[in-house]
Amino acid sequence: MARIFCIANQKGGVGKTTTAVNLAAGIAAHGARVLLVDLDPQGNATMGSGIDKRTLAASVYQVLLGIHDITDALQHAEHGGYDVLGANRELAGAEIELVNLDQREMRMKGALAHVQHEYEFILIDCPPSLSLLTLNGLCAAHGVIIPMQCEYFALEGLADLVNTIQRVAGHLNPDLRIIGLLRVMFDARMTLQQQVSEQLVEKFGDKVFTTIIPRNVRLAEAPSYGLPGVAYDRASKGAQAYISFGAEMIERVQAMEFAA
């Protein structure tokens, strides 16, 4: 049975989709069965996995509205080694259309229940806002992975996100918890980033992942080729960091299940 994780941050431009795509590829590189769900109407995780969002016959939009079964909408990311439930601009309309549906916050959870037994990990790339789409992701998930840059304003945004997760856990999904904070786009030459990184560890302790994702040109180039960075240049520092993060994620989940 798959463990389901949201990659979420209400702040945009923090490497959320890069993390979702490369974590999926990084975990798959260790032999696990992975499904990546793109819940962002921009469809960047879909395109970054090498799947053309403009030619999707069925997408997460139709799945959420019950028009298509989830199995009809799945595609395989050949170079990443994982499956994808893709998204495109149609998904923007789902916000309005979901409002009048029963169990509107639970549509994603219901859809994933049909394929959960086929995967070990399901990763959900959420949009950079607290929308009904993000709420669907949080209600379906066992935990949240928070990618963040080590900058001052990121700390302020983090407090808001933690409060949101706690509210969702209190009212809609009691299983939801923060799995960990991932430091991304990290430049060790910048004193401020080192200071913020230290503050994170002091405040959140072992909730901060050991792996740090460096700022890396090869990771930034990869989406333009429709490839995860892990597949585009496996030897790059960014790709190696995500492969290490995949291993750390697998270990953390096993430890959590063992403790439970």
Buried (B, 14 or more C-beta within 10 A) or exposed (E): EBBBBBBBBBBEEBBBBBBBBBBBBBBBBBEBBBBBBBBBBBBBBBBBBBBEBEEBEBBBBBBBBEEBBBEEBBBEBEBBBBBBBBBBEBBBEBEEEBEEBEEBBBBBBBBBEEBBEBBBBBBBBBBBEBBBBBBBBBBBBBBBBBBBBBBEEBBEBBEEBBEBBEEBBEEBBEEBBBBBBBBBBBEEEBEEBBEBBEEBBEEBEEBBBEBBBBBBEBBBBBBEBBBBBBBBBBEBBBBBBBBBBBBBBBEBBEEBEEEE
